[in-house]
């Protein structure tokens, strides 16, 4: 019997069926990898879209804060109601002042509906029950609860509320 001679490709000969099977397996792997990367790309695109929306919301907050009336009153920390001058309250005030939403006299530099949202969230975080009276007197605003009700019916207010939640978190 004559010994089989290896071909020029390393001594391995594959039949057409074997080659077709390997090609089919590689195509399957390629398809699964493509699907995996498409899902990841889609997730990243959604994340980018979310970040863009957050950026637009922050830009809107900053833009609105520039178009509000100047100071309504001058108040020193010692003149704040006791519920709004605690250590935790001062941390919240500082965050709001740094963000340009409240001025150094503790007066809102935002719309009345946005001010109502800030009052609501601050009061919740500080455990204040008489929030509307307290903030209404501080800011010389009547009907803050009505402004909050109006704000809750606007989509942009929901985005603003989320931004305030993030801003005041961990105080």
Phi, psi and omega in degrees: 000141179275138179287143179287138180264134176289150177281184184281004183250051174079017176079016183242124176243129179246143177283167177300320180297319178294317178298317180297321179296315179295319179297317179297319178296316179296320178296321177297316177299316179299317180297314180297319179295320179298316179297319180298314180291326176297318178297317180295317179298318179298317179297319179294321178297320177296319180295318178298318179298318179297317179296320178298318179296318178298318180298317178295321179295317179295318178299321177296319178298313181294321179295315179297324183291335179281338185260014181266160179298157179294188186308138178269321179212162173253120183228133175267156179307326180291343180265355178291148173303150185303323180296334183256011179237017176289170179300314180296319179299319181294326175297317179295314179303314182300320178296318180292322179293315179300323179283352179081014181273332180232142180273177184293348176262015177066028179254140182292140176247032184226175181293165180295324178293320178291323177298320178297321177296314179300314180300316181299312183291317178299313181299319178298313182293331182263356180070036181267130181270319185267050187299318186292319178293314183298307180287326178300316178290318181299317185261001182054047179237131176261154173065038178301324180297324177294322177295322178295316179302316178297318182297322183292345179263009180240133181298317182297331178291326176298319178294318178298318180299318178297320179295319179294319177303314180295317182299316185269358182298152174062040176260000000 
